Amino acid sequence: MSSAGGLGSASLFCTTFCSLNTAVVEIAFSSTVKMNSLGQALKHKETSGKMPTQVNGITSNLTNRNGIGDHLGEEVESFLGDAGPLHSFDDLTKVNPVTTVTVLKCLQERYAVDIFYTNAGCSLVAVNPFRPIPLLYSYELMKDYHAAPHPQELEPHVFAVAEETYRNVKSQIPPVNQSIIVSGESGAGKTWTSRCLMKFYAIVASSSSAPQGSIDVERIEKRVLDSNPVMEAFGNACTLRNSNSSRFGKYIQLQLNRSQHLTSASIQTFLLEKTRVAYQAPQERNFHIFYQIAKGATQEERLEWNLPEGSTFSWLPNPEKALEEDCFDVTREAMFHLGIDCSMQNNIFKILAGLLHLGNIQFLEAEDESQPCKTEGCAKDFAKSTSKLLEMPVEHLLETLSIRTITAGKQQQVFRKPCSRAECGMRRDCLAKVIYATVFDWLVSVINGSIYADSSVWSNFIGLLDVYGFESFPENHLEQLCINYANEKLQQHFVAHFLKAQQEEYATEGLEWSFINYQDNQSCLDVIEGNPISIFSLLNEECRLNRASNACQFQTRIEVALSHNQCIRQDKFSKKPNFIVSHYAGSVCYQVEGMVEKNKDPVPPELVLLLQQSQDPLLRKLFPVSAVSQLPDQNSVKIQTKPAVVTVVSKFKGSLEQLMEILNSTTPHYIRCIKPNADCEAAVFRKDEVLCQLEACGIVETISISAAGFPIRISFRSFIERYEVLKKSWKRNSRAAQNANGPSDHVENGGTPTPEDGNTFWSAVQDILQQVHPNSPPLQPAGKRSCSVAVFCGKTKVFMTNSMLELLEAKRAQALSERAFCIQCCWRRFKRRKQVEQRQAATAIQSAIRSWLARRRFQKLRKAVTVIKRTWRKWKAKMDTLAAEELDDIKGESFFSVSSSQGFSELEKSRPSSTIVQFWPVGLVLSNSPVTLGGFQRNVTFLVCLQVLQHNRHRTVETKALDRGITSIRAPPQGSVKFHCKKSPLLYANTRPHCHDCPRTGFNQILLDNHKLLAT
C-alpha cells in the first residue's frame, strides 16, 4: 500500500515491521498482542460465545489481524529454524503454525528464487516479478498443464487454476459455470494475469477434430485475444502506481459448447473513468490511445489530423515516457481483426485527434458579465482544427462552449446567458468526456457483436473478472470511491462465500469446528451503499435537490447521518471538506468538492445538439436526432425544475449488483495478485507492503480455514448420481429407489430432508466410500468425526479434500473404463455373431440362387439339345429316305456287282474326314459312296449321289470352268461345282465351306461326330 492517503495504525505497524529484523518482528507482534490483549480477548469471547468451540484437528490459536500470540513465538522460531528451505512450500496450508510471519517468510523465500506463484488454500497468490519471464508463460508449459492427469501435483501456476476451471466444466458438477476473480492492488499484475488466462483458454479450448468448425473456432479465438489490446488502448492509462492501470472494470465470459470448445464470448464493462480525458493528475498520463496516435501516426495522417511532430497538448501530459503499450500498429491490427476496417479506424482516430485540439482551447475572463468569454490568441487555430476534425462549424462550436441557453416561463422564453471562464472550461471538458465515453461504449458493442453468439450455441461459460485495484491517492474523488466500493464488494463476496459461509456450513452439517476469526467488511459496505442512509443515498438525494451544491454542507450531512458507524470519520486537520472511509485494505480520504456534480454527470442539451449537427458519419451514428431529448426551446419549466436524474453511483451500483448475481451462480476461484513494492522494481520484496496486502485480503484466515476444512462439498444426491458407478451391487431395494426418486427432488428444491431420507442417502454414500477405501473403518453419523479425515459425511453433504476427490475421480474413471470395456466386448460379440449369421444367410441365399441358375441353364441346354436332336433326326431320316430311294433306282441298273467279301469290307470304309469337310456339302456324297470303287463305277456312284441332291428342292447345282471341282460322267468337267443353298432352319446350316482346311464347326461337326454316318 502506498503511504500517501494514510493507512492509520496499519501503516504505522507496517513501517515498524519493515525496520526490524525477524527476531524483533516477533517481539513486536507479541508486544502488540499484549497491548491489545484485553480488547482482543473480549472480542474473541463475544464471537466464540455464539459458535462451537471444538478443536478441528489443528492448532486453533491462529494468527489474528495484528500479529501472533506469545505462546506461538517458540513454534514460529522452531519452524523458521528447522523447516529447511522455505521456498519448497508450494502450498501455504503446509506451513505450521499459520501466522503472518511464517506466510510472509515463505513468500519472500520463494520470490528470491524466482518462484512467483504459491497456493494458499482455495486461492492462488501471485507476486508480480516486474520483469518479463517468457518461459513462465510459454506454449509448451500450457500444454503440460493441460495434459497433466493431476495439475494440482505440478508447481502452482495460473495455468493450474485455469485447467481446474476447465475440467470442472467438463465434469458437469453443479454449479457448472466457473468464475475466476483476479484481485489485488493497482499494479499487482491483474491485467497480465487475465491476459494469460484468456490465452490459455484460447489454446486448450480450440477444436481440433471438426475441420469445418475449427475455422470458426480459430476466428473466435483470434478475435477474443484481439479484444485485449483494443480494450487496453482505449481503457488503460499510466498512473502513479501502475504503468498500465485499468481505468474501467470488465467481466469476460468465455462461452463453451457441450464439447467444451470455445464458441463465443461477451464483454461487460463497468464505470469508465472518462474524467481522465480532460484531467490527469501530476505525473500521470491520459489513455494510451492518445499517445499511440501522437507517436504512431504516418506523415499523411499527421497532415490530415494536424498533429506535427513535437507538438504539445494540454491533455497529453508526459509524452516523453516510452511504454510498451504505445504500439499503434498492434491496436490497428487488432481492430481490423475485430471487423473495424481502415476507413472506420481513421474516422475514430480523427475524432480523438479532434479531442486533443479541443483541450488546447483556452478562454479568457470576460470584462463584462453580459459578454461571452473570448478565446486566447492561439486557441482560435485549435478551435478551427477541432471544428475541421469533428466536421462542425467553428462559430457554432465556440458559441456553444461560451453561451448557454435557458428556457423559462410558461411561454417558454429562451434566454442566452454568457458563461464564465470556469463554466466554459467545464462545458469543453464535458463535450470531450461525452464523446470519448460514447465512442468507448460503441467500441465495446462492436467487439461484442464480433465475438458473441446466440445462447443456443453455447451451454456453459468461464468468467474472468478484471477490475481496477484498490486505490489511494493524495486526492481521491468520486472515481476512487466507486473503484474502492467495487473492491469492497468483491472482498465481501470472498468473505461471504468462503470465510463465513464455509464455517457456518461446517457447524450446520455437524462437523466439529472451531471458528476462525476474520475481518468482515460489511460495516464498510453499509457506510457506502447501505439503506436507508449511506454515502450513495446522500449523494443521490443531493443531486435531486434543485439547488447548488455546497461541499461544507454536504460534509456536515454525512458526518451527522453516519456518526454511529465506526468506518467513517473526518480529517479535521484538512482545510478542504472531506471524509475518511476505513476500507478493508486501509483508510482513504475523499474530497467532497465536486463530488455531487460528478455524480449528476450533466450533459447540456446544447452540446448534444452540436454533436447532432456534425457532418462526421460516426458522430451522426453515435448521436442520432431521434435519440436526443427535446431541444432547449421545447423544454418546459417543469422539466427543468425536476429532471429525471440517473446518477453515476446508481448506474454503477446496479451494474455491480448484476455482476454479483452472476458470480453467486458460479463456482468462484480466486487469484490474489501481490505487489512486492510500490516502485514497480524487479527483485525488490518489501515486507511491510506485502504484509499489509496479505492482511487486507485475509490470506492468513483463508489458509487456516483451507488447512482445517474441506474444499470440496457435494450434496448427497449429486454424489450418488456421479459415483454410483463405484458400487459393485447394482440392485437396489425398492425403498432406496423410492427415496432416491421422491425425497431427492425435495432436497434439491431447497427443502430439508427427513431423518429417514438422510439415513438412506448416508448409507448409499457410505457404501460407495467403502468401495473406495475397503480397509477404512465405516464413517460414523454426523457429529462423530472431526475434519482431520479425508472425507466426512454431514447431514446433507459430503465433505472431501482434494486428494480424496482425485481418488474418487480415478476410481470412477477406472470403473467407467471397465464398463466401457464390458460394453465393447458385448457389442463386439453381438456384432460378430450377427456377422456370422449374416454370412451363413448369405451363403444359403447364394447356394439357392446358384442352384436355381444351374437348373435353369441345364433346362435350357437340355431343351436346346432336344430341339437339335429332333431336327437332326428328322433331317437324317429324310436324307436316308432320299438316299435309299435313289440307291434303289441305281441298284437295278448297276453295271457291277460285288461278289467277294473283301470288296464288301472295303466298301464299309469311309473317306478321310478332311475330304468330307473340305468339299462340303459334296462331302455328303463322298460320305455315302464306297471308297474302294474306282474308275467308271466310282463316277456312276457320284452321279447317283448328285442326282439325289439335284432332286432336292432346297438346292441347285451350277458349274464353272475352274481348276477344281467334280467331273460328270456324261461330259467333261468345265469348272467347279457351286451349291446355292437356301437358309436352313437349323443353326449353322448356312455356313459356306472354304477351299482350304478349316476347323470343324457347325453342322459339319454334327456330321463328323455321328460315327454311324462315317461307318456307313
VEXKE-756950 format. One record per residue (C-alpha): x, y, z. Coordinates in steps of 0.2 Angstrom, whole numbers, padded with zeros to 4 digits, always signed. Layout:
VEXKE-756950
XYZ...
This chain:
VEXKE-756950
+0000+0000+0000+0006+0017-0003+0009+0028+0012+0000+0043+0003-0018+0043+0008-0014+0036+0025-0017+0019+0032-0019+0023+0051-0012+0011+0063-0009-0002+0050+0003+0009+0041+0012+0013+0057+0013-0005+0061+0019-0010+0044+0033+0004+0045+0039-0003+0061+0039-0021+0055+0049-0016+0040+0063-0008+0051+0065-0023+0062+0073-0040+0058+0064-0056+0060+0068-0058+0079+0062-0041+0083+0047-0043+0072+0041-0057+0083+0044-0047+0098+0034-0033+0090+0020-0044+0086+0020-0051+0104+0020-0034+0111+0006-0028+0100-0005-0043+0106-0001-0039+0124-0006-0021+0122-0022-0026+0114-0025-0042+0124-0040-0036+0134-0049-0030+0118-0045-0045+0108-0050-0056+0122-0067-0048+0124-0069-0048+0105-0064-0067+0104-0076-0071+0119-0090-0062+0111-0088-0071+0094-0084-0088+0102-0100-0087+0113-0111-0089+0098-0101-0103+0089-0094-0120+0093-0078-0122+0102-0072-0139+0097-0055-0141+0091-0054-0146+0072-0038-0156+0072-0025-0142+0070-0019-0128+0081-0034-0117+0085-0025-0102+0091-0021-0095+0074-0015-0078+0070-0026-0063+0071-0025-0047+0061-0012-0038+0071+0000-0052+0075+0004-0068+0084+0002-0074+0101+0016-0076+0114+0014-0095+0115+0017-0096+0096+0033-0087+0097+0043-0103+0100+0033-0113+0087+0037-0099+0074+0055-0099+0079+0056-0118+0078+0048-0118+0061+0059-0105+0054+0074-0114+0060+0070-0132+0057+0059-0131+0042+0073-0132+0029+0072-0122+0013+0056-0112+0015+0054-0110-0004+0049-0128-0005+0032-0125+0002+0022-0123-0013+0006-0123-0003+0005-0112+0012-0008-0124+0021+0008-0135+0024+0015-0121+0035+0013-0125+0053+0010-0114+0063+0000-0102+0051+0005-0085+0055+0009-0069+0046+0027-0071+0050+0028-0089+0043+0017-0085+0027+0027-0069+0024+0044-0078+0026+0039-0092+0014+0033-0079+0000+0049-0070+0002+0060-0085+0000+0050-0091-0015+0051-0074-0023+0070-0074-0020+0072-0090-0030+0061-0083-0044+0045-0093-0039+0031-0081-0040+0015-0092-0038+0010-0101-0022-0006-0110-0017-0015-0103-0002-0029-0115+0001-0043-0111-0011-0034-0096-0019-0018-0093-0028-0006-0080-0023+0004-0072-0037+0018-0060-0033+0022-0048-0048+0040-0050-0054+0040-0034-0063+0051-0041-0077+0047-0052-0092+0049-0071-0090+0045-0079-0107+0047-0097-0101+0035-0095-0087+0020-0092-0099+0026-0102-0114+0015-0113-0126+0024-0129-0120+0020-0125-0102+0002-0123-0106+0001-0140-0115+0010-0148-0100-0003-0141-0088-0017-0146-0099-0011-0164-0102-0006-0167-0084-0018-0180-0076-0017-0171-0060-0012-0152-0062-0013-0150-0044+0003-0160-0042+0013-0148-0053+0020-0132-0047+0007-0118-0043+0003-0108-0058-0011-0098-0065-0012-0111-0079-0016-0124-0065-0031-0113-0059-0037-0111-0077-0036-0130-0080-0045-0134-0064-0060-0122-0070-0059-0130-0087-0060-0148-0080-0074-0143-0068-0085-0138-0083-0081-0154-0091-0086-0164-0075-0103-0155-0075-0103-0155-0056-0115-0141-0051-0113-0127-0052-0105-0130-0069-0101-0112-0074-0085-0106-0067-0078-0088-0062-0060-0083-0059-0059-0067-0049-0042-0058-0051-0040-0046-0037-0026-0035-0030-0019-0018-0029-0016-0007-0044+0000-0013-0052-0001-0030-0044-0002-0039-0061-0021-0042-0063-0022-0036-0082-0007-0048-0086-0015-0062-0077-0031-0060-0086-0022-0059-0102-0013-0076-0098-0029-0084-0094-0038-0079-0110-0023-0085-0120-0023-0102-0111-0042-0105-0114-0040-0099-0132-0027-0113-0134-0034-0128-0124-0052-0125-0129-0049-0125-0148-0057-0138-0158-0045-0150-0167-0057-0163-0173-0070-0154-0183-0062-0147-0199-0077-0136-0203-0079-0130-0185-0061-0127-0182-0061-0112-0194-0074-0104-0184-0066-0108-0168-0050-0101-0173-0058-0085-0179-0067-0083-0162-0050-0087-0153-0041-0073-0163-0055-0061-0160-0056-0064-0141-0037-0062-0140-0038-0046-0151-0050-0038-0139-0037-0036-0126-0025-0024-0135-0040-0014-0141-0048-0013-0124-0032-0009-0115-0028+0005-0128-0045+0014-0125-0047+0010-0107-0030+0009-0098-0018+0023-0093-0002+0026-0084-0005+0031-0066+0007+0034-0051+0005+0016-0046+0005+0007-0062+0010+0010-0080-0004+0000-0087-0018+0003-0075-0036-0002-0080-0047+0013-0079-0063+0003-0081-0069-0014-0075-0073-0029-0086-0081-0046-0085-0077-0058-0099-0087-0073-0102-0079-0087-0112-0093-0097-0119-0091-0116-0122-0102-0128-0131-0106-0146-0125-0089-0152-0132-0080-0139-0121-0074-0129-0137-0074-0111-0137-0088-0104-0147-0091-0086-0142-0088-0073-0129-0095-0057-0122-0088-0042-0113-0097-0032-0099-0088-0016-0094-0091-0005-0078-0088+0013-0074-0075+0020-0087-0065+0034-0079-0070+0047-0093-0064+0061-0082-0046+0056-0086-0049+0063-0104-0049+0081-0098-0040+0079-0081-0024+0070-0077-0015+0070-0060+0003+0076-0059+0015+0063-0066+0000+0053-0074-0005+0051-0092-0021+0051-0102-0027+0035-0110-0015+0025-0121-0024+0028-0137-0020+0046-0137-0001+0043-0136-0002+0030-0149-0010+0042-0161+0003+0056-0157+0018+0044-0159+0012+0031-0172+0003+0041-0185+0010+0042-0203+0015+0058-0211-0001+0059-0221-0011+0056-0206-0002+0070-0196-0006+0082-0210-0024+0077-0210-0026+0077-0191-0014+0092-0189-0003+0083-0177+0015+0089-0181+0029+0080-0173+0034+0089-0156+0018+0097-0154+0011+0099-0136-0006+0097-0130-0013+0101-0113-0022+0084-0112-0007+0074-0117+0005+0076-0102+0021+0066-0100+0023+0061-0118+0042+0058-0116+0038+0041-0107+0041+0027-0118+0029+0012-0113+0026-0005-0121+0008+0000-0123+0012+0014-0135+0011+0002-0150-0001+0009-0163+0001-0005-0176-0004-0018-0163-0020-0008-0160-0024-0006-0178-0021-0024-0182-0032-0030-0168-0046-0018-0173-0045-0024-0191-0047-0042-0185-0062-0037-0175-0071-0031-0190-0067-0012-0190-0060-0008-0207-0047+0005-0211-0059+0019-0215-0069+0017-0199-0052+0017-0189-0047+0033-0197-0063+0040-0193-0061+0035-0174-0043+0042-0174-0048+0058-0182-0061+0061-0168-0049+0058-0155-0036+0070-0163-0050+0082-0163-0052+0080-0144-0033+0084-0142-0035+0100-0151-0051+0104-0141-0041+0103-0125-0030+0117-0131-0045+0129-0132-0042+0141-0118-0054+0155-0113-0051+0172-0106-0061+0180-0092-0074+0192-0099-0073+0210-0095-0092+0211-0094-0103+0198-0087-0115+0201-0102-0102+0197-0114-0096+0179-0119-0078+0174-0115-0066+0176-0129-0053+0163-0133-0034+0166-0132-0023+0170-0147-0018+0153-0152-0034+0145-0146-0043+0150-0162-0032+0139-0173-0035+0124-0161-0054+0128-0162-0053+0128-0181-0043+0111-0181-0056+0104-0169-0071+0110-0180-0062+0103-0195-0059+0086-0187-0076+0085-0179-0084+0092-0195-0094+0106-0187-0094+0125-0189-0081+0133-0179-0093+0148-0174-0106+0136-0168-0093+0127-0158-0086+0142-0149-0104+0149-0146-0110+0133-0138-0095+0132-0127-0096+0150-0121-0115+0153-0121-0129+0143-0113-0147+0143-0117-0161+0144-0103-0179+0142-0106-0190+0149-0093-0208+0154-0090-0225+0147-0096-0222+0155-0113-0205+0146-0114-0195+0161-0117-0177+0157-0122-0163+0167-0114-0145+0166-0119-0133+0168-0104-0114+0170-0107-0104+0158-0096-0089+0162-0085-0072+0156-0089-0074+0141-0077-0090+0137-0085-0083+0137-0102-0069+0125-0097-0082+0114-0089-0093+0113-0105-0077+0110-0115-0072+0096-0104-0090+0089-0104-0090+0089-0123-0074+0079-0123-0080+0066-0110-0096+0063-0118-0088+0060-0135-0075+0048-0128-0087+0038-0117-0099+0036-0131-0085+0030-0143-0079+0018-0130-0096+0011-0127-0099+0009-0146-0082+0001-0147-0087-0012-0134-0103-0016-0143-0094-0018-0159-0082-0031-0151-0097-0040-0143-0105-0041-0160-0089-0048-0167-0087-0062-0154-0104-0065-0147-0116-0080-0152-0133-0085-0148-0136-0094-0132-0142-0109-0141-0124-0112-0147-0115-0112-0130-0120-0121-0114-0108-0116-0101-0096-0102-0098-0080-0097-0089-0080-0079-0082-0064-0069-0080-0066-0053-0069-0053-0040-0070-0057-0024-0061-0047-0009-0055-0037-0012-0040-0039-0003-0023-0033+0015-0025-0027+0028-0013-0020+0044-0020-0016+0061-0012-0033+0067-0018-0047+0055-0020-0063+0059-0029-0079+0050-0034-0070+0039-0046-0059+0032-0032-0074+0030-0021-0083+0019-0034-0067+0009-0038-0064+0005-0019-0083+0001-0017-0081-0012-0031-0066-0020-0022-0076-0020-0006-0090-0029-0014-0078-0042-0021-0070-0044-0004-0087-0046+0004-0091-0060-0009-0075-0069-0004-0079-0067+0014-0097-0072+0012-0093-0087+0001-0078-0094+0009-0073-0087+0026-0091-0085+0033-0102-0097+0023-0090-0112+0024-0088-0111+0043-0106-0109+0046-0109-0124+0034-0097-0135+0044-0106-0131+0060-0123-0134+0052-0118-0151+0045-0112-0157+0062-0094-0155+0059-0083-0152+0074-0076-0135+0070-0068-0121+0080-0072-0104+0071-0058-0094+0065-0059-0075+0067-0059-0065+0051-0061-0047+0045-0079-0044+0040-0081-0028+0029-0100-0027+0030-0100-0012+0041-0089-0003+0027-0102-0008+0014-0116-0001+0025-0107+0016+0025-0106+0016+0006-0122+0008+0000-0132+0004+0015-0151+0008+0017-0159+0019+0022-0144+0031+0024-0127+0030+0016-0115+0040+0006-0123+0035-0010-0140+0039-0004-0135+0056+0002-0126+0059-0015-0142+0055-0024-0153+0065-0013-0141+0080-0015-0142+0078-0034-0161+0078-0034-0162+0095-0025-0164+0110-0036-0150+0120-0028-0132+0122-0030-0121+0110-0020-0111+0116-0005-0097+0105-0001-0096+0110+0018-0114+0107+0020-0114+0090+0012-0099+0085+0023-0109+0090+0038-0124+0080+0032-0113+0064+0030-0105+0067+0047-0122+0069+0056-0131+0055+0047-0117+0042+0048-0110+0046+0065-0115+0029+0073-0103+0020+0061-0085+0017+0065-0079+0015+0047-0081+0034+0043-0073+0049+0051-0067+0066+0046-0049+0073+0044-0051+0088+0055-0033+0094+0050-0038+0096+0032-0045+0113+0026-0055+0105+0012-0071+0096+0015-0068+0078+0016-0072+0061+0024-0062+0046+0028-0068+0028+0025-0059+0013+0033-0059+0000+0019-0053-0017+0021-0036-0013+0013-0034+0004+0023-0041+0021+0026-0044+0033+0011-0048+0051+0012-0060+0058-0001-0063+0076-0006-0081+0082-0006-0078+0096-0018-0085+0092-0035-0092+0075-0030-0110+0080-0032-0108+0087-0049-0098+0072-0055-0112+0061-0048-0125+0071-0058-0114+0070-0074-0125+0083-0083-0124+0085-0102-0130+0102-0108-0143+0099-0122-0133+0112-0132-0118+0101-0133-0129+0086-0139-0137+0097-0152-0120+0102-0158-0115+0084-0160-0131+0080-0169-0127+0094-0182-0110+0087-0185-0106+0080-0203-0095+0066-0197-0103+0049-0201-0098+0041-0184-0104+0056-0173-0120+0056-0183-0122+0037-0179-0117+0039-0161-0129+0055-0158-0144+0052-0169-0158+0065-0169-0171+0053-0163-0161+0048-0148-0160+0065-0141-0172+0073-0129-0182+0088-0133-0172+0104-0139-0169+0118-0127-0183+0129-0134-0195+0115-0132-0191+0112-0113-0204+0117-0101-0201+0124-0084-0207+0108-0076-0194+0098-0084-0180+0109-0080-0185+0111-0061-0187+0092-0059-0176+0082-0071-0176+0063-0070-0158+0061-0065-0149+0044-0066-0134+0047-0056-0117+0039-0059-0117+0029-0042-0134+0022-0046-0129+0015-0063-0113+0008-0056-0121+0000-0041-0134-0008-0052-0121-0015-0064-0111-0021-0050-0126-0030-0042-0129-0039-0058-0111-0044-0058-0113-0051-0041-0128-0061-0046-0118-0069-0060-0103-0073-0048-0115-0081-0035-0122-0093-0048-0105-0099-0052-0090-0108-0044-0078-0095-0039-0059-0096-0040-0048-0083-0033-0031-0076-0038-0023-0064-0026-0011-0053-0035+0003-0046-0023+0013-0030-0027+0030-0033-0019+0035-0014-0019+0027+0002-0024+0040+0007-0036+0037-0007-0048+0055-0013-0047+0061-0030-0051+0069-0042-0037+0063-0030-0023+0052-0038-0009+0047-0025+0004+0039-0035+0018+0029-0021+0026+0019-0018+0009+0017-0036+0006+0011-0039+0024-0002-0025+0023-0009-0033+0007-0009-0051+0015-0019-0044+0030-0031-0034+0019-0037-0049+0008-0037-0061+0023-0024-0073+0016-0019-0080+0033-0038-0083+0038-0040-0092+0021-0025-0103+0024-0031-0108+0041-0049-0112+0035-0042-0122+0020-0030-0131+0030-0043-0137+0043-0058-0138+0031-0064-0147+0016-0063-0138-0001-0075-0150-0009-0093-0150-0004-0106-0161-0014-0124-0165-0009-0129-0182-0007-0139-0183-0022-0125-0176-0033-0113-0188-0025-0123-0203-0028-0128-0198-0046-0109-0196-0050-0101-0210-0040-0114-0223-0040-0105-0232-0053-0092-0237-0040-0105-0249-0031-0102-0267-0035-0120-0271-0032-0132-0264-0045-0148-0270-0036-0157-0258-0025-0171-0261-0014-0187-0253-0018-0187-0242-0003-0170-0235-0008-0176-0232-0025-0192-0224-0019-0182-0212-0008-0170-0208-0021-0183-0203-0033-0195-0194-0021-0186-0185-0007-0171-0181-0018-0182-0169-0028-0187-0161-0011-0169-0159-0006-0164-0152-0022-0178-0139-0022-0171-0132-0006-0181-0142+0007-0175-0151+0022-0173-0170+0021-0181-0180+0034-0170-0191+0046-0176-0207+0037-0171-0199+0020-0154-0193+0027-0150-0211+0033-0154-0218+0016-0143-0206+0007-0130-0208+0020-0130-0227+0019-0128-0226+0000-0114-0214+0001-0106-0225+0014-0107-0240+0003-0098-0230-0011-0084-0224+0000-0082-0241+0007-0079-0247-0010-0065-0234-0012-0057-0237+0005-0061-0256+0009-0049-0256+0024-0055-0240+0032-0067-0240+0046-0085-0236+0042-0090-0217+0044-0100-0213+0059-0115-0202+0058-0114-0183+0058-0106-0176+0074-0094-0191+0077-0080-0186+0067-0068-0171+0065-0062-0163+0049-0045-0172+0051-0051-0186+0040-0050-0185+0021-0069-0187+0019-0084-0183+0030-0102-0186+0028-0113-0172+0035-0132-0171+0036-0135-0167+0018-0117-0165+0010-0101-0175+0008-0085-0165+0013-0069-0170+0005-0051-0165+0002-0043-0163-0015-0034-0179-0013-0050-0189-0009-0058-0181-0024-0044-0186-0035-0045-0204-0029-0064-0204-0032-0062-0197-0049-0048-0210-0053-0059-0224-0046-0074-0218-0056-0063-0217-0072-0057-0234-0069-0075-0241-0066-0081-0232-0082-0067-0239-0092-0071-0257-0086-0090-0254-0090-0085-0247-0107-0074-0262-0110-0088-0274-0105-0100-0264-0117-0087-0265-0130-0085-0284-0128-0103-0287-0128-0105-0276-0143-0091-0285-0152-0098-0302-0148-0115-0296-0154-0108-0289-0170-0098-0305-0173-0112-0316-0171-0123-0305-0182-0109-0306-0195-0108-0325-0194-0127-0326-0195-0127-0314-0210-0113-0324-0218-0122-0340-0216-0138-0332-0223-0129-0325-0237-0121-0342-0241-0138-0351-0241-0145-0337-0252-0130-0339-0264-0132-0358-0264-0150-0357-0268-0148-0344-0282-0133-0354-0289-0143-0370-0289-0158-0361-0297-0147-0354-0310-0138-0371-0314-0155-0379-0315-0162-0366-0326-0146-0367-0338-0147-0385-0338-0165-0385-0343-0161-0373-0357-0147-0383-0363-0157-0399-0362-0171-0391-0372-0159-0384-0385-0151-0402-0386-0168-0409-0388-0173-0397-0402-0156-0401-0411-0158-0420-0409-0176-0419-0415-0172-0408-0430-0156-0419-0434-0166-0435-0433-0179-0428-0445-0166-0422-0457-0156-0438-0456-0172-0448-0458-0176-0438-0473-0159-0439-0481-0158-0458-0478-0175-0460-0486-0170-0450-0501-0153-0459-0502-0162-0475-0501-0174-0471-0515-0160-0466-0527-0149-0480-0522-0164-0492-0526-0166-0485-0543-0147-0487-0547-0147-0504-0539-0157-0511-0553-0147-0503-0567-0130-0506-0559-0116-0512-0571-0107-0521-0557-0109-0532-0543-0099-0536-0528-0095-0554-0526-0081-0555-0514-0082-0552-0495-0066-0542-0496-0074-0529-0508-0088-0528-0496-0077-0524-0482-0068-0511-0492-0085-0503-0496-0088-0501-0477-0073-0490-0476-0076-0471-0477-0066-0457-0484-0055-0446-0473-0064-0433-0463-0053-0419-0471-0061-0423-0488-0078-0423-0481-0075-0406-0473-0066-0398-0487-0079-0402-0501-0095-0400-0490-0109-0402-0495-0100-0413-0508-0094-0422-0493-0111-0429-0491-0109-0438-0507-0092-0444-0503-0098-0450-0486-0111-0461-0494-0100-0468-0508-0088-0483-0506-0070-0479-0505-0064-0495-0514-0074-0491-0530-0064-0483-0544-0064-0478-0562-0081-0479-0570-0090-0487-0555-0085-0473-0544-0091-0459-0556-0108-0468-0558-0109-0468-0539-0105-0449-0538-0118-0445-0551-0131-0455-0542-0127-0446-0526-0128-0429-0535-0144-0434-0543-0151-0436-0526-0146-0418-0521-0152-0412-0538-0169-0418-0535-0170-0409-0518-0180-0393-0520-0169-0384-0507-0153-0385-0518-0147-0381-0536-0131-0385-0545-0120-0374-0556-0104-0377-0564-0090-0365-0569-0073-0368-0578-0062-0369-0563-0047-0379-0559-0055-0390-0546-0072-0397-0544-0082-0413-0548-0082-0421-0565-0098-0428-0573-0099-0445-0582-0109-0438-0596-0097-0423-0600-0080-0417-0596-0080-0405-0581-0080-0387-0587-0077-0380-0570-0080-0381-0551-0097-0385-0544-0105-0372-0533-0120-0375-0522-0133-0361-0518-0142-0367-0503-0157-0358-0496-0157-0354-0477-0160-0369-0467-0170-0368-0451-0155-0377-0442-0142-0367-0433-0125-0366-0443-0133-0375-0458-0130-0360-0469-0111-0360-0466-0102-0358-0483-0087-0370-0485-0069-0365-0489-0057-0372-0502-0044-0375-0488-0044-0384-0472-0054-0376-0459-0059-0381-0441-0074-0392-0440-0088-0382-0434-0107-0381-0436-0116-0394-0445-0100-0402-0451-0096-0406-0433-0113-0414-0431-0109-0425-0446-0092-0430-0440-0097-0434-0423-0110-0446-0429-0100-0462-0430-0114-0471-0439-0113-0460-0454-0095-0462-0455-0096-0480-0454-0110-0481-0467
